[in-house]
Amino acid sequence: MTIAWAEQGQTHTLHWRSAQGAAAPRRVQVADDRLSADQAYRLACEGTALLWRGDFQNARQLLQALQRRIERKPASSAARAAAKTAQADAATRFHLHRQAQAQRARTLGALLIALEGDYSIALRRAPDWRVACTEAWGPADGTPSVVSLRELLGIVGAHEWRKKGVEIAALGAAPHNRIHPHYGVFSPVRGEYLDLVARQPLPSQALAFDIGTGTGVLAAVLARRGVRRVVATELAPRALACAQDNLQRLGLQERVELLQADLFPPGRAPLVVCNPPWLPARPVSAIEQAVYDEDSRMLRGFLAGLAQHLEEGGEGWLILSDLAEHLGLRTRAQLLDWIAAAGLRVLGREDVRPRHGKAQDASDPLHAARAAEVTSLWRLGAA
């Protein structure tokens, strides 16, 4: 995929990069330090992308200025939006929130940076972010390209997270309790669901399946709890590489077998664990696939196949938030119907309240749902 623009009387094209799957902009205009923030905001809102030719640090400041203008909506527009949201039901509020997020992303994604064939940036005061770009996109192949500055900053942020890691209390004492998320792999920042897995009595320590392992964090928790063999599945190659890296860092690569598969590995186990995406909505980027599960595909697939992958007397642990229920996207009755239709019964359920900041933020458009949210570990067995 390429983008095209006119510069100095000639038409130019470059390869378009977006690990998030954003479409290449159709209208591109060259911009530099002479462009005001108001002009940039107007062009971005109209759908014109700005290929930056000025000072790199000024581009970062311009991006911040665009963000301030998005947040500083005219009073009349803000009042109309607030009234529309207040009159809507929970599901409509959720969809309006996602629409606003998408529009914000499009506007902020309009500021573009050209990269050389080795991922370097030929702008004044530009940093060297070649290592971060290599982690996100793989080794440079010599092809010059263009990327949105917003995505580029996200890549650098992910690189810093990957270096630092996320401390996971359920993995034991520091310093051997960190998970290092890779770019495009969801970071396990919500610890309450990990605590549920860490404290629930194990039905067996012989074998466990971890379905959709992501960073490998649940497989690592199970192995640290004494499960002698864990088979962890994952479909996304990026997540598989991330899980492998984390298991090696934790010294658990001999206890956990990674397998590229859609849901289940072959065979049966006394314990099968799954933490599917919690919200039944369509993801619009790779990272959102850990949050949004269109039509509850993974959840329903896990429930439908669980009974035939459980050993006699085994347990399936489904880790699931009820946020979708509070948002009007799925009902508890629907979930229970899927469980029963799959030939399963509920053996028990452990609940925990989330501890993240948004649950306390009254200004969040989804605050009412987040404040009521409960995360549960459902213990399921064959009926």
Number of C-alpha atoms within 10 A of each C-alpha: 10 15 18 17 17 12 10 7 6 7 9 12 14 16 16 19 23 16 16 13 10 17 13 19 18 12 15 20 16 16 18 15 14 7 14 12 17 13 9 22 23 13 18 19 16 11 16 19 27 24 21 22 17 18 15 21 14 15 21 15 12 21 22 14 18 23 16 11 14 16 11 10 11 10 9 9 10 13 12 11 12 12 11 13 17 12 10 12 11 20 16 16 19 20 13 17 16 13 12 12 12 13 14 16 15 18 24 25 21 27 28 25 21 23 20 14 13 16 24 18 18 16 16 12 12 13 12 11 16 17 14 22 20 15 16 19 14 10 13 15 9 10 12 18 19 21 22 24 22 17 20 21 14 15 23 19 14 23 23 16 17 19 13 13 18 16 19 21 15 23 23 14 11 10 8 13 19 20 29 27 28 27 27 22 23 17 21 20 13 12 15 20 23 21 16 18 21 18 11 13 9 17 14 15 16 14 21 29 30 29 27 30 28 29 27 28 25 27 31 28 21 26 23 17 18 14 20 16 19 27 21 30 26 25 16 18 11 17 24 23 17 23 30 18 19 23 24 12 15 17 13 18 18 12 20 27 17 22 17 16 15 15 21 24 19 8 10 19 23 20 27 28 26 24 23 24 22 20 25 18 19 14 15 13 15 17 16 17 19 20 17 21 19 15 14 18 13 22 23 16 15 26 21 17 14 25 23 14 22 22 16 13 11 21 27 29 24 22 23 21 23 20 20 22 20 21 22 15 17 18 14 12 10 11 15 14 12 17 22 16 12 20 16 20 17 16 14 11 14 15 16 15 16 20 11 13 8 15 18 14 14 12 8 13 17 19 15 16 20 24 17 14 20 18 19 20 24 20 21 24 23 22 12
